[in-house]
Amino acid sequence: MTEHQPVYQPAFVLDPTGSDHHAEDRALRSRGPATRVDVLGVTAWAVTDPTLLKRLLTSPDISKDAAAHWPAFAETVATWPLALWVAARTMFTAYGPDHRRLRRMVAPAFSARRVEAMRPTVEETVASLLDRLDSLPPTAPVDLREHLARPLPVAVIGDLMGVPHDQRQGFRTLIDGVFTTTLTTEQTEANTAALYAALDRLIATKRHTPGDDMTSLLLTARDEEGDGAALSDTELRDTLLLMISAGYETTVNVIDQAVTALLTDPAHLAHLRAGRVTWTDVVEETLRHEPAAKHLPLRYALTDIPLPDGQVIARGEAVLASYGAANRHPDWHGPTADVFDPTRASKDHLAFGHGVHFCLGAPLARMEVITALRLLFDRFPLIELAVPPADLLPYPSLISNGHQTLPVRLRPAAH
């Protein structure tokens, strides 16, 4: 080894249970702007410095196409529990012209006009869910994740994609399995097989009974165009998978984390009720403070990429976008970066990504969360956590950032 070759630290093993991701994020940041990590047996570079991360996310030297640009792809996908995250053929895993083609196919579903047109339905759905909560015993603990945060996006994305009501619960359970990172390879393979069977059932249903929904529109494009610009059969299934899963999990977690933050410190609600902050402020600070995805696999270096500390991401190595650690970086948000504060002047974040892969569904997710929070706290102004915040158990995932349950009392017991 010459004096010019960097000395790399042993890879930091990421906790698949996500039991204390804040401590993990601090440890990652202490190792430099990027550091080698072990992601369920795969070595990647976790990028935690927001400036470096934004540069890499917009660099043409970084790809999301594992099949084309990750030498370890073929040997990895056979046994890696997160294989679906890198093997699915969607705009999420595409590079260059393929990415632009696939993104263009689904972008109309998330236009500003379409999202605004969905607002009355979202409000009706939230109101209906709150009516059910209102009928429960007034002081008994209720799991708000189960009874509000989860069913709302299931209904919204189900309507958008045209998923029949009798198929929605099945998708919800299977999508949970995609984000859980404590499953064995066998359990993951079984979940993936069941998920694709559910997608095939949805496609068969919409072919037989098409409607005014995104699945039907994608099917029409697939069947009529056939000129290389339309989705292949694999791309069709995987695109449906991406839209259903992304439209569900992120929104669940943001509702969960926003309610948790607001109920942990009553000062935040006081700011809201006094008009010092808005619901948008609360949602953006939640996205910064507790992004729905802590880490998002994977990207790949198309060439050697020098890092600010002298290390080098070698061509073909994998890159992990560590959004949770980057969002709380003290170089970005100062010494109070770990504090939830909707009054802070800058709530900039990377929760929805950055660059050409910025999440198309961000406007819809924001609208859903704001609607859910506003109507929830209007209906139940005395809502409180039913357990101490420290007792809330994290969702078992190194990707998904939420809680297993969110027990609250909608009306406190009389004292």
ABEGO torsion letter per residue (X at the ends): XBAABBBBBBBBBBBAAGABAAAAAAAAAAAEABBBBBBGGBBBBBBABAAAAAAAAABAABBABAAAABAAAAAAAAABAAAAAAABBBAAABBEAAAAAAAAAAAAAABAAAAAAAAAAAAAAAAAAAAAAAABBAABBBBAAAAAAAAAAAAAAAAAAGBBAAAAAAAAAAAAAAABAABBAAAAAAAAAAAAAAAAAAAAAAAABBBBBAAAAAAAAAAAAGAGABBBAAAAAAAAAAAAAAAAAAAAAAAAAAAAAAAABAAAAAAAAAGABBAAAAAAAAAAABBABABBOBBBBABBBBBAAGBBBBBGBBBBBBAAAAAABAAAAEAAAABBBAABABABBAAAEBEAABBAAAAAAAAAAAAAAAAAAAABAABBBABBAAABBBBBBAABBBBABBBBBABBBBX
